[in-house]
């Protein structure tokens, strides 16, 4: 998937564990790991907002788009 999740980068910058962040956001560490490892198919805006508040960052600090061969082929039509 061309959407890359950089939660691990922000966790390292904030010197915070997955468990701490999960507690602050109000989700389970397992669900946070699914999101962090890029296996999630969706994220609620409320969860994204809570992540940003807990990590003191913007959504763009957590999510980025990266072109893949599949995405490039779809754009070429």
mmCIF file of the N, C-alpha and C atoms, coordinates in Angstrom:
data_MODEL
# 
_entry.id   MODEL 
# 
loop_
_atom_site.group_PDB 
_atom_site.id 
_atom_site.type_symbol 
_atom_site.label_atom_id 
_atom_site.label_alt_id 
_atom_site.label_comp_id 
_atom_site.label_asym_id 
_atom_site.label_entity_id 
_atom_site.label_seq_id 
_atom_site.pdbx_PDB_ins_code 
_atom_site.Cartn_x 
_atom_site.Cartn_y 
_atom_site.Cartn_z 
_atom_site.occupancy 
_atom_site.B_iso_or_equiv 
_atom_site.pdbx_formal_charge 
_atom_site.auth_seq_id 
_atom_site.auth_comp_id 
_atom_site.auth_asym_id 
_atom_site.auth_atom_id 
_atom_site.pdbx_PDB_model_num 
ATOM 1   N N  . UNK A 1 1  ? 0.846   -1.176 0.000   1.00 0.00 ? 1  UNK A N  1 
ATOM 2   C CA . UNK A 1 1  ? 0.000   0.000  0.000   1.00 0.00 ? 1  UNK A CA 1 
ATOM 3   C C  . UNK A 1 1  ? 0.892   1.240  0.000   1.00 0.00 ? 1  UNK A C  1 
ATOM 4   N N  . UNK A 1 2  ? 0.529   2.245  -0.776  1.00 0.00 ? 2  UNK A N  1 
ATOM 5   C CA . UNK A 1 2  ? 1.387   3.422  -0.875  1.00 0.00 ? 2  UNK A CA 1 
ATOM 6   C C  . UNK A 1 2  ? 1.309   4.393  0.301   1.00 0.00 ? 2  UNK A C  1 
ATOM 7   N N  . UNK A 1 3  ? 0.446   4.131  1.289   1.00 0.00 ? 3  UNK A N  1 
ATOM 8   C CA . UNK A 1 3  ? 0.402   4.973  2.482   1.00 0.00 ? 3  UNK A CA 1 
ATOM 9   C C  . UNK A 1 3  ? 1.334   4.369  3.525   1.00 0.00 ? 3  UNK A C  1 
ATOM 10  N N  . UNK A 1 4  ? 2.301   5.152  3.959   1.00 0.00 ? 4  UNK A N  1 
ATOM 11  C CA . UNK A 1 4  ? 3.290   4.712  4.945   1.00 0.00 ? 4  UNK A CA 1 
ATOM 12  C C  . UNK A 1 4  ? 2.948   5.349  6.293   1.00 0.00 ? 4  UNK A C  1 
ATOM 13  N N  . UNK A 1 5  ? 2.955   4.538  7.342   1.00 0.00 ? 5  UNK A N  1 
ATOM 14  C CA . UNK A 1 5  ? 2.649   5.015  8.690   1.00 0.00 ? 5  UNK A CA 1 
ATOM 15  C C  . UNK A 1 5  ? 3.959   5.160  9.452   1.00 0.00 ? 5  UNK A C  1 
ATOM 16  N N  . UNK A 1 6  ? 4.226   6.352  9.953   1.00 0.00 ? 6  UNK A N  1 
ATOM 17  C CA . UNK A 1 6  ? 5.480   6.660  10.645  1.00 0.00 ? 6  UNK A CA 1 
ATOM 18  C C  . UNK A 1 6  ? 5.298   6.846  12.150  1.00 0.00 ? 6  UNK A C  1 
ATOM 19  N N  . UNK A 1 7  ? 4.389   6.097  12.739  1.00 0.00 ? 7  UNK A N  1 
ATOM 20  C CA . UNK A 1 7  ? 4.180   6.213  14.185  1.00 0.00 ? 7  UNK A CA 1 
ATOM 21  C C  . UNK A 1 7  ? 5.451   5.843  14.939  1.00 0.00 ? 7  UNK A C  1 
ATOM 22  N N  . UNK A 1 8  ? 6.160   4.829  14.452  1.00 0.00 ? 8  UNK A N  1 
ATOM 23  C CA . UNK A 1 8  ? 7.387   4.402  15.140  1.00 0.00 ? 8  UNK A CA 1 
ATOM 24  C C  . UNK A 1 8  ? 8.431   5.512  15.172  1.00 0.00 ? 8  UNK A C  1 
ATOM 25  N N  . UNK A 1 9  ? 8.483   6.325  14.129  1.00 0.00 ? 9  UNK A N  1 
ATOM 26  C CA . UNK A 1 9  ? 9.420   7.453  14.091  1.00 0.00 ? 9  UNK A CA 1 
ATOM 27  C C  . UNK A 1 9  ? 9.068   8.463  15.185  1.00 0.00 ? 9  UNK A C  1 
ATOM 28  N N  . UNK A 1 10 ? 7.764   8.774  15.293  1.00 0.00 ? 10 UNK A N  1 
ATOM 29  C CA . UNK A 1 10 ? 7.338   9.737  16.303  1.00 0.00 ? 10 UNK A CA 1 
ATOM 30  C C  . UNK A 1 10 ? 7.502   9.169  17.713  1.00 0.00 ? 10 UNK A C  1 
ATOM 31  N N  . UNK A 1 11 ? 7.269   7.866  17.876  1.00 0.00 ? 11 UNK A N  1 
ATOM 32  C CA . UNK A 1 11 ? 7.487   7.247  19.189  1.00 0.00 ? 11 UNK A CA 1 
ATOM 33  C C  . UNK A 1 11 ? 8.950   7.392  19.601  1.00 0.00 ? 11 UNK A C  1 
ATOM 34  N N  . UNK A 1 12 ? 9.852   7.159  18.672  1.00 0.00 ? 12 UNK A N  1 
ATOM 35  C CA . UNK A 1 12 ? 11.282  7.283  18.983  1.00 0.00 ? 12 UNK A CA 1 
ATOM 36  C C  . UNK A 1 12 ? 11.640  8.725  19.324  1.00 0.00 ? 12 UNK A C  1 
ATOM 37  N N  . UNK A 1 13 ? 11.108  9.683  18.550  1.00 0.00 ? 13 UNK A N  1 
ATOM 38  C CA . UNK A 1 13 ? 11.398  11.094 18.818  1.00 0.00 ? 13 UNK A CA 1 
ATOM 39  C C  . UNK A 1 13 ? 10.888  11.519 20.192  1.00 0.00 ? 13 UNK A C  1 
ATOM 40  N N  . UNK A 1 14 ? 9.751   10.952 20.604  1.00 0.00 ? 14 UNK A N  1 
ATOM 41  C CA . UNK A 1 14 ? 9.139   11.332 21.888  1.00 0.00 ? 14 UNK A CA 1 
ATOM 42  C C  . UNK A 1 14 ? 9.606   10.425 23.030  1.00 0.00 ? 14 UNK A C  1 
ATOM 43  N N  . UNK A 1 15 ? 10.448  9.428  22.695  1.00 0.00 ? 15 UNK A N  1 
ATOM 44  C CA . UNK A 1 15 ? 10.927  8.462  23.699  1.00 0.00 ? 15 UNK A CA 1 
ATOM 45  C C  . UNK A 1 15 ? 9.750   7.853  24.462  1.00 0.00 ? 15 UNK A C  1 
ATOM 46  N N  . UNK A 1 16 ? 8.778   7.358  23.687  1.00 0.00 ? 16 UNK A N  1 
ATOM 47  C CA . UNK A 1 16 ? 7.548   6.813  24.243  1.00 0.00 ? 16 UNK A CA 1 
ATOM 48  C C  . UNK A 1 16 ? 7.376   5.376  23.761  1.00 0.00 ? 16 UNK A C  1 
ATOM 49  N N  . UNK A 1 17 ? 6.807   4.525  24.594  1.00 0.00 ? 17 UNK A N  1 
ATOM 50  C CA . UNK A 1 17 ? 6.567   3.136  24.205  1.00 0.00 ? 17 UNK A CA 1 
ATOM 51  C C  . UNK A 1 17 ? 5.196   3.005  23.545  1.00 0.00 ? 17 UNK A C  1 
ATOM 52  N N  . UNK A 1 18 ? 5.004   1.895  22.848  1.00 0.00 ? 18 UNK A N  1 
ATOM 53  C CA . UNK A 1 18 ? 3.710   1.607  22.231  1.00 0.00 ? 18 UNK A CA 1 
ATOM 54  C C  . UNK A 1 18 ? 2.636   1.521  23.316  1.00 0.00 ? 18 UNK A C  1 
ATOM 55  N N  . UNK A 1 19 ? 2.949   0.901  24.430  1.00 0.00 ? 19 UNK A N  1 
ATOM 56  C CA . UNK A 1 19 ? 1.990   0.781  25.529  1.00 0.00 ? 19 UNK A CA 1 
ATOM 57  C C  . UNK A 1 19 ? 1.566   2.130  26.087  1.00 0.00 ? 19 UNK A C  1 
ATOM 58  N N  . UNK A 1 20 ? 2.534   3.022  26.261  1.00 0.00 ? 20 UNK A N  1 
ATOM 59  C CA . UNK A 1 20 ? 2.221   4.369  26.760  1.00 0.00 ? 20 UNK A CA 1 
ATOM 60  C C  . UNK A 1 20 ? 1.298   5.101  25.792  1.00 0.00 ? 20 UNK A C  1 
ATOM 61  N N  . UNK A 1 21 ? 1.631   5.038  24.494  1.00 0.00 ? 21 UNK A N  1 
ATOM 62  C CA . UNK A 1 21 ? 0.823   5.727  23.491  1.00 0.00 ? 21 UNK A CA 1 
ATOM 63  C C  . UNK A 1 21 ? -0.576  5.124  23.432  1.00 0.00 ? 21 UNK A C  1 
ATOM 64  N N  . UNK A 1 22 ? -0.667  3.816  23.475  1.00 0.00 ? 22 UNK A N  1 
ATOM 65  C CA . UNK A 1 22 ? -1.979  3.158  23.446  1.00 0.00 ? 22 UNK A CA 1 
ATOM 66  C C  . UNK A 1 22 ? -2.838  3.629  24.619  1.00 0.00 ? 22 UNK A C  1 
ATOM 67  N N  . UNK A 1 23 ? -2.247  3.722  25.798  1.00 0.00 ? 23 UNK A N  1 
ATOM 68  C CA . UNK A 1 23 ? -2.987  4.202  26.976  1.00 0.00 ? 23 UNK A CA 1 
ATOM 69  C C  . UNK A 1 23 ? -3.467  5.634  26.784  1.00 0.00 ? 23 UNK A C  1 
ATOM 70  N N  . UNK A 1 24 ? -2.599  6.498  26.261  1.00 0.00 ? 24 UNK A N  1 
ATOM 71  C CA . UNK A 1 24 ? -2.963  7.899  26.049  1.00 0.00 ? 24 UNK A CA 1 
ATOM 72  C C  . UNK A 1 24 ? -4.078  8.054  25.014  1.00 0.00 ? 24 UNK A C  1 
ATOM 73  N N  . UNK A 1 25 ? -4.036  7.207  23.982  1.00 0.00 ? 25 UNK A N  1 
ATOM 74  C CA . UNK A 1 25 ? -4.996  7.317  22.885  1.00 0.00 ? 25 UNK A CA 1 
ATOM 75  C C  . UNK A 1 25 ? -6.299  6.590  23.209  1.00 0.00 ? 25 UNK A C  1 
ATOM 76  N N  . UNK A 1 26 ? -6.214  5.558  24.057  1.00 0.00 ? 26 UNK A N  1 
ATOM 77  C CA . UNK A 1 26 ? -7.409  4.809  24.407  1.00 0.00 ? 26 UNK A CA 1 
ATOM 78  C C  . UNK A 1 26 ? -7.688  3.639  23.480  1.00 0.00 ? 26 UNK A C  1 
ATOM 79  N N  . UNK A 1 27 ? -6.645  3.063  22.901  1.00 0.00 ? 27 UNK A N  1 
ATOM 80  C CA . UNK A 1 27 ? -6.786  1.864  22.080  1.00 0.00 ? 27 UNK A CA 1 
ATOM 81  C C  . UNK A 1 27 ? -5.856  0.788  22.634  1.00 0.00 ? 27 UNK A C  1 
ATOM 82  N N  . UNK A 1 28 ? -6.066  -0.436 22.206  1.00 0.00 ? 28 UNK A N  1 
ATOM 83  C CA . UNK A 1 28 ? -5.224  -1.515 22.706  1.00 0.00 ? 28 UNK A CA 1 
ATOM 84  C C  . UNK A 1 28 ? -3.851  -1.459 22.033  1.00 0.00 ? 28 UNK A C  1 
ATOM 85  N N  . UNK A 1 29 ? -2.818  -1.927 22.709  1.00 0.00 ? 29 UNK A N  1 
ATOM 86  C CA . UNK A 1 29 ? -1.497  -1.995 22.077  1.00 0.00 ? 29 UNK A CA 1 
ATOM 87  C C  . UNK A 1 29 ? -1.520  -2.835 20.794  1.00 0.00 ? 29 UNK A C  1 
ATOM 88  N N  . UNK A 1 30 ? -2.353  -3.887 20.771  1.00 0.00 ? 30 UNK A N  1 
ATOM 89  C CA . UNK A 1 30 ? -2.454  -4.723 19.566  1.00 0.00 ? 30 UNK A CA 1 
ATOM 90  C C  . UNK A 1 30 ? -3.007  -3.934 18.386  1.00 0.00 ? 30 UNK A C  1 
ATOM 91  N N  . UNK A 1 31 ? -4.052  -3.134 18.622  1.00 0.00 ? 31 UNK A N  1 
ATOM 92  C CA . UNK A 1 31 ? -4.615  -2.314 17.541  1.00 0.00 ? 31 UNK A CA 1 
ATOM 93  C C  . UNK A 1 31 ? -3.642  -1.226 17.106  1.00 0.00 ? 31 UNK A C  1 
ATOM 94  N N  . UNK A 1 32 ? -2.908  -0.668 18.048  1.00 0.00 ? 32 UNK A N  1 
ATOM 95  C CA . UNK A 1 32 ? -1.901  0.326  17.696  1.00 0.00 ? 32 UNK A CA 1 
ATOM 96  C C  . UNK A 1 32 ? -0.797  -0.317 16.855  1.00 0.00 ? 32 UNK A C  1 
ATOM 97  N N  . UNK A 1 33 ? -0.420  -1.541 17.191  1.00 0.00 ? 33 UNK A N  1 
ATOM 98  C CA . UNK A 1 33 ? 0.611   -2.248 16.427  1.00 0.00 ? 33 UNK A CA 1 
ATOM 99  C C  . UNK A 1 33 ? 0.145   -2.507 14.993  1.00 0.00 ? 33 UNK A C  1 
ATOM 100 N N  . UNK A 1 34 ? -1.126  -2.848 14.813  1.00 0.00 ? 34 UNK A N  1 
ATOM 101 C CA . UNK A 1 34 ? -1.673  -3.052 13.464  1.00 0.00 ? 34 UNK A CA 1 
ATOM 102 C C  . UNK A 1 34 ? -1.535  -1.766 12.653  1.00 0.00 ? 34 UNK A C  1 
ATOM 103 N N  . UNK A 1 35 ? -1.864  -0.652 13.250  1.00 0.00 ? 35 UNK A N  1 
ATOM 104 C CA . UNK A 1 35 ? -1.740  0.635  12.569  1.00 0.00 ? 35 UNK A CA 1 
ATOM 105 C C  . UNK A 1 35 ? -0.277  0.978  12.324  1.00 0.00 ? 35 UNK A C  1 
ATOM 106 N N  . UNK A 1 36 ? 0.534   0.817  13.339  1.00 0.00 ? 36 UNK A N  1 
ATOM 107 C CA . UNK A 1 36 ? 1.957   1.170  13.269  1.00 0.00 ? 36 UNK A CA 1 
ATOM 108 C C  . UNK A 1 36 ? 2.698   0.362  12.200  1.00 0.00 ? 36 UNK A C  1 
ATOM 109 N N  . UNK A 1 37 ? 2.314   -0.894 12.036  1.00 0.00 ? 37 UNK A N  1 
ATOM 110 C CA . UNK A 1 37 ? 2.999   -1.770 11.079  1.00 0.00 ? 37 UNK A CA 1 
ATOM 111 C C  . UNK A 1 37 ? 2.411   -1.712 9.676   1.00 0.00 ? 37 UNK A C  1 
ATOM 112 N N  . UNK A 1 38 ? 1.464   -0.797 9.461   1.00 0.00 ? 38 UNK A N  1 
ATOM 113 C CA . UNK A 1 38 ? 0.925   -0.601 8.124   1.00 0.00 ? 38 UNK A CA 1 
ATOM 114 C C  . UNK A 1 38 ? -0.066  -1.663 7.684   1.00 0.00 ? 38 UNK A C  1 
ATOM 115 N N  . UNK A 1 39 ? -0.626  -2.422 8.615   1.00 0.00 ? 39 UNK A N  1 
ATOM 116 C CA . UNK A 1 39 ? -1.573  -3.476 8.260   1.00 0.00 ? 39 UNK A CA 1 
ATOM 117 C C  . UNK A 1 39 ? -3.024  -3.014 8.354   1.00 0.00 ? 39 UNK A C  1 
ATOM 118 N N  . UNK A 1 40 ? -3.258  -1.806 8.845   1.00 0.00 ? 40 UNK A N  1 
ATOM 119 C CA . UNK A 1 40 ? -4.624  -1.290 8.974   1.00 0.00 ? 40 UNK A CA 1 
ATOM 120 C C  . UNK A 1 40 ? -5.147  -0.866 7.606   1.00 0.00 ? 40 UNK A C  1 
ATOM 121 N N  . UNK A 1 41 ? -6.429  -1.087 7.395   1.00 0.00 ? 41 UNK A N  1 
ATOM 122 C CA . UNK A 1 41 ? -7.075  -0.674 6.146   1.00 0.00 ? 41 UNK A CA 1 
ATOM 123 C C  . UNK A 1 41 ? -7.696  0.711  6.267   1.00 0.00 ? 41 UNK A C  1 
ATOM 124 N N  . UNK A 1 42 ? -7.881  1.180  7.504   1.00 0.00 ? 42 UNK A N  1 
ATOM 125 C CA . UNK A 1 42 ? -8.509  2.480  7.737   1.00 0.00 ? 42 UNK A CA 1 
ATOM 126 C C  . UNK A 1 42 ? -8.102  2.973  9.122   1.00 0.00 ? 42 UNK A C  1 
ATOM 127 N N  . UNK A 1 43 ? -8.259  4.262  9.317   1.00 0.00 ? 43 UNK A N  1 
ATOM 128 C CA . UNK A 1 43 ? -8.057  4.853  10.649  1.00 0.00 ? 43 UNK A CA 1 
ATOM 129 C C  . UNK A 1 43 ? -9.130  5.927  10.832  1.00 0.00 ? 43 UNK A C  1 
ATOM 130 N N  . UNK A 1 44 ? -9.764  5.919  11.970  1.00 0.00 ? 44 UNK A N  1 
ATOM 131 C CA . UNK A 1 44 ? -10.786 6.930  12.263  1.00 0.00 ? 44 UNK A CA 1 
ATOM 132 C C  . UNK A 1 44 ? -10.107 8.270  12.520  1.00 0.00 ? 44 UNK A C  1 
ATOM 133 N N  . UNK A 1 45 ? -10.776 9.329  12.098  1.00 0.00 ? 45 UNK A N  1 
ATOM 134 C CA . UNK A 1 45 ? -10.227 10.662 12.340  1.00 0.00 ? 45 UNK A CA 1 
ATOM 135 C C  . UNK A 1 45 ? -10.081 10.921 13.830  1.00 0.00 ? 45 UNK A C  1 
ATOM 136 N N  . UNK A 1 46 ? -10.990 10.396 14.644  1.00 0.00 ? 46 UNK A N  1 
ATOM 137 C CA . UNK A 1 46 ? -10.888 10.589 16.092  1.00 0.00 ? 46 UNK A CA 1 
ATOM 138 C C  . UNK A 1 46 ? -9.619  9.932  16.628  1.00 0.00 ? 46 UNK A C  1 
ATOM 139 N N  . UNK A 1 47 ? -9.271  8.755  16.100  1.00 0.00 ? 47 UNK A N  1 
ATOM 140 C CA . UNK A 1 47 ? -8.041  8.072  16.522  1.00 0.00 ? 47 UNK A CA 1 
ATOM 141 C C  . UNK A 1 47 ? -6.827  8.850  16.048  1.00 0.00 ? 47 UNK A C  1 
ATOM 142 N N  . UNK A 1 48 ? -6.862  9.323  14.810  1.00 0.00 ? 48 UNK A N  1 
ATOM 143 C CA . UNK A 1 48 ? -5.755  10.113 14.274  1.00 0.00 ? 48 UNK A CA 1 
ATOM 144 C C  . UNK A 1 48 ? -5.567  11.391 15.091  1.00 0.00 ? 48 UNK A C  1 
ATOM 145 N N  . UNK A 1 49 ? -6.664  12.034 15.452  1.00 0.00 ? 49 UNK A N  1 
ATOM 146 C CA . UNK A 1 49 ? -6.586  13.250 16.271  1.00 0.00 ? 49 UNK A CA 1 
ATOM 147 C C  . UNK A 1 49 ? -5.993  12.941 17.640  1.00 0.00 ? 49 UNK A C  1 
ATOM 148 N N  . UNK A 1 50 ? -6.403  11.819 18.247  1.00 0.00 ? 50 UNK A N  1 
ATOM 149 C CA . UNK A 1 50 ? -5.865  11.433 19.550  1.00 0.00 ? 50 UNK A CA 1 
ATOM 150 C C  . UNK A 1 50 ? -4.378  11.107 19.463  1.00 0.00 ? 50 UNK A C  1 
ATOM 151 N N  . UNK A 1 51 ? -3.960  10.459 18.384  1.00 0.00 ? 51 UNK A N  1 
ATOM 152 C CA . UNK A 1 51 ? -2.538  10.177 18.172  1.00 0.00 ? 51 UNK A CA 1 
ATOM 153 C C  . UNK A 1 51 ? -1.748  11.479 18.065  1.00 0.00 ? 51 UNK A C  1 
ATOM 154 N N  . UNK A 1 52 ? -2.280  12.415 17.288  1.00 0.00 ? 52 UNK A N  1 
ATOM 155 C CA . UNK A 1 52 ? -1.599  13.704 17.118  1.00 0.00 ? 52 UNK A CA 1 
ATOM 156 C C  . UNK A 1 52 ? -1.514  14.468 18.438  1.00 0.00 ? 52 UNK A C  1 
ATOM 157 N N  . UNK A 1 53 ? -2.571  14.421 19.223  1.00 0.00 ? 53 UNK A N  1 
ATOM 158 C CA . UNK A 1 53 ? -2.557  15.107 20.518  1.00 0.00 ? 53 UNK A CA 1 
ATOM 159 C C  . UNK A 1 53 ? -1.539  14.468 21.456  1.00 0.00 ? 53 UNK A C  1 
ATOM 160 N N  . UNK A 1 54 ? -1.513  13.143 21.496  1.00 0.00 ? 54 UNK A N  1 
ATOM 161 C CA . UNK A 1 54 ? -0.597  12.436 22.395  1.00 0.00 ? 54 UNK A CA 1 
ATOM 162 C C  . UNK A 1 54 ? 0.859   12.611 21.990  1.00 0.00 ? 54 UNK A C  1 
ATOM 163 N N  . UNK A 1 55 ? 1.099   12.695 20.686  1.00 0.00 ? 55 UNK A N  1 
ATOM 164 C CA . UNK A 1 55 ? 2.473   12.813 20.180  1.00 0.00 ? 55 UNK A CA 1 
ATOM 165 C C  . UNK A 1 55 ? 2.871   14.251 19.867  1.00 0.00 ? 55 UNK A C  1 
ATOM 166 N N  . UNK A 1 56 ? 1.928   15.192 20.046  1.00 0.00 ? 56 UNK A N  1 
ATOM 167 C CA . UNK A 1 56 ? 2.162   16.604 19.755  1.00 0.00 ? 56 UNK A CA 1 
ATOM 168 C C  . UNK A 1 56 ? 2.720   16.777 18.347  1.00 0.00 ? 56 UNK A C  1 
ATOM 169 N N  . UNK A 1 57 ? 1.918   16.300 17.367  1.00 0.00 ? 57 UNK A N  1 
ATOM 170 C CA . UNK A 1 57 ? 2.361   16.361 15.971  1.00 0.00 ? 57 UNK A CA 1 
ATOM 171 C C  . UNK A 1 57 ? 1.162   16.597 15.064  1.00 0.00 ? 57 UNK A C  1 
ATOM 172 N N  . UNK A 1 58 ? 1.412   16.668 13.783  1.00 0.00 ? 58 UNK A N  1 
ATOM 173 C CA . UNK A 1 58 ? 0.391   16.840 12.767  1.00 0.00 ? 58 UNK A CA 1 
ATOM 174 C C  . UNK A 1 58 ? 0.145   15.496 12.065  1.00 0.00 ? 58 UNK A C  1 
ATOM 175 N N  . UNK A 1 59 ? -1.024  15.303 11.439  1.00 0.00 ? 59 UNK A N  1 
ATOM 176 C CA . UNK A 1 59 ? -1.290  14.050 10.725  1.00 0.00 ? 59 UNK A CA 1 
ATOM 177 C C  . UNK A 1 59 ? -0.220  13.713 9.689   1.00 0.00 ? 59 UNK A C  1 
ATOM 178 N N  . UNK A 1 60 ? 0.327   14.722 9.051   1.00 0.00 ? 60 UNK A N  1 
ATOM 179 C CA . UNK A 1 60 ? 1.381   14.494 8.060   1.00 0.00 ? 60 UNK A CA 1 
ATOM 180 C C  . UNK A 1 60 ? 2.679   13.974 8.650   1.00 0.00 ? 60 UNK A C  1 
ATOM 181 N N  . UNK A 1 61 ? 2.837   14.110 9.967   1.00 0.00 ? 61 UNK A N  1 
ATOM 182 C CA . UNK A 1 61 ? 4.008   13.535 10.632  1.00 0.00 ? 61 UNK A CA 1 
ATOM 183 C C  . UNK A 1 61 ? 3.843   12.032 10.818  1.00 0.00 ? 61 UNK A C  1 
ATOM 184 N N  . UNK A 1 62 ? 2.601   11.558 10.766  1.00 0.00 ? 62 UNK A N  1 
ATOM 185 C CA . UNK A 1 62 ? 2.309   10.151 11.008  1.00 0.00 ? 62 UNK A CA 1 
ATOM 186 C C  . UNK A 1 62 ? 2.034   9.366  9.726   1.00 0.00 ? 62 UNK A C  1 
ATOM 187 N N  . UNK A 1 63 ? 1.503   10.044 8.711   1.00 0.00 ? 63 UNK A N  1 
ATOM 188 C CA . UNK A 1 63 ? 1.115   9.383  7.467   1.00 0.00 ? 63 UNK A CA 1 
ATOM 189 C C  . UNK A 1 63 ? 1.766   10.072 6.274   1.00 0.00 ? 63 UNK A C  1 
ATOM 190 N N  . UNK A 1 64 ? 2.238   9.259  5.331   1.00 0.00 ? 64 UNK A N  1 
ATOM 191 C CA . UNK A 1 64 ? 2.774   9.830  4.087   1.00 0.00 ? 64 UNK A CA 1 
ATOM 192 C C  . UNK A 1 64 ? 2.472   8.888  2.933   1.00 0.00 ? 64 UNK A C  1 
ATOM 193 N N  . UNK A 1 65 ? 2.396   9.452  1.755   1.00 0.00 ? 65 UNK A N  1 
ATOM 194 C CA . UNK A 1 65 ? 2.136   8.690  0.542   1.00 0.00 ? 65 UNK A CA 1 
ATOM 195 C C  . UNK A 1 65 ? 3.445   8.432  -0.165  1.00 0.00 ? 65 UNK A C  1 
ATOM 196 N N  . UNK A 1 66 ? 3.629   7.211  -0.620  1.00 0.00 ? 66 UNK A N  1 
ATOM 197 C CA . UNK A 1 66 ? 4.831   6.841  -1.360  1.00 0.00 ? 66 UNK A CA 1 
ATOM 198 C C  . UNK A 1 66 ? 4.403   6.076  -2.596  1.00 0.00 ? 66 UNK A C  1 
ATOM 199 N N  . UNK A 1 67 ? 4.827   6.531  -3.749  1.00 0.00 ? 67 UNK A N  1 
ATOM 200 C CA . UNK A 1 67 ? 4.436   5.885  -5.004  1.00 0.00 ? 67 UNK A CA 1 
ATOM 201 C C  . UNK A 1 67 ? 4.967   4.455  -5.063  1.00 0.00 ? 67 UNK A C  1 
ATOM 202 N N  . UNK A 1 68 ? 4.143   3.575  -5.602  1.00 0.00 ? 68 UNK A N  1 
ATOM 203 C CA . UNK A 1 68 ? 4.554   2.199  -5.859  1.00 0.00 ? 68 UNK A CA 1 
ATOM 204 C C  . UNK A 1 68 ? 4.322   1.909  -7.337  1.00 0.00 ? 68 UNK A C  1 
ATOM 205 N N  . UNK A 1 69 ? 4.842   0.805  -7.805  1.00 0.00 ? 69 UNK A N  1 
ATOM 206 C CA . UNK A 1 69 ? 4.617   0.430  -9.198  1.00 0.00 ? 69 UNK A CA 1 
ATOM 207 C C  . UNK A 1 69 ? 3.127   0.288  -9.492  1.00 0.00 ? 69 UNK A C  1 
ATOM 208 N N  . UNK A 1 70 ? 2.373   -0.272 -8.544  1.00 0.00 ? 70 UNK A N  1 
ATOM 209 C CA . UNK A 1 70 ? 0.945   -0.464 -8.682  1.00 0.00 ? 70 UNK A CA 1 
ATOM 210 C C  . UNK A 1 70 ? 0.224   0.876  -8.798  1.00 0.00 ? 70 UNK A C  1 
ATOM 211 N N  . UNK A 1 71 ? 0.581   1.834  -7.938  1.00 0.00 ? 71 UNK A N  1 
ATOM 212 C CA . UNK A 1 71 ? -0.051  3.152  -7.945  1.00 0.00 ? 71 UNK A CA 1 
ATOM 213 C C  . UNK A 1 71 ? 0.308   3.899  -9.236  1.00 0.00 ? 71 UNK A C  1 
ATOM 214 N N  . UNK A 1 72 ? 1.545   3.775  -9.683  1.00 0.00 ? 72 UNK A N  1 
ATOM 215 C CA . UNK A 1 72 ? 1.979   4.438  -10.903 1.00 0.00 ? 72 UNK A CA 1 
ATOM 216 C C  . UNK A 1 72 ? 1.236   3.872  -12.108 1.00 0.00 ? 72 UNK A C  1 
ATOM 217 N N  . UNK A 1 73 ? 1.041   2.555  -12.148 1.00 0.00 ? 73 UNK A N  1 
ATOM 218 C CA . UNK A 1 73 ? 0.330   1.929  -13.247 1.00 0.00 ? 73 UNK A CA 1 
ATOM 219 C C  . UNK A 1 73 ? -1.138  2.360  -13.279 1.00 0.00 ? 73 UNK A C  1 
ATOM 220 N N  . UNK A 1 74 ? -1.753  2.501  -12.130 1.00 0.00 ? 74 UNK A N  1 
ATOM 221 C CA . UNK A 1 74 ? -3.155  2.929  -12.054 1.00 0.00 ? 74 UNK A CA 1 
ATOM 222 C C  . UNK A 1 74 ? -3.306  4.365  -12.549 1.00 0.00 ? 74 UNK A C  1 
ATOM 223 N N  . UNK A 1 75 ? -2.344  5.225  -12.241 1.00 0.00 ? 75 UNK A N  1 
ATOM 224 C CA . UNK A 1 75 ? -2.400  6.614  -12.692 1.00 0.00 ? 75 UNK A CA 1 
ATOM 225 C C  . UNK A 1 75 ? -2.216  6.705  -14.198 1.00 0.00 ? 75 UNK A C  1 
ATOM 226 N N  . UNK A 1 76 ? -1.400  5.814  -14.761 1.00 0.00 ? 76 UNK A N  1 
ATOM 227 C CA . UNK A 1 76 ? -1.149  5.830  -16.211 1.00 0.00 ? 76 UNK A CA 1 
ATOM 228 C C  . UNK A 1 76 ? -2.375  5.380  -16.991 1.00 0.00 ? 76 UNK A C  1 
ATOM 229 N N  . UNK A 1 77 ? -3.243  4.619  -16.321 1.00 0.00 ? 77 UNK A N  1 
ATOM 230 C CA . UNK A 1 77 ? -4.522  4.257  -16.850 1.00 0.00 ? 77 UNK A CA 1 
ATOM 231 C C  . UNK A 1 77 ? -4.548  3.192  -17.835 1.00 0.00 ? 77 UNK A C  1 
# 
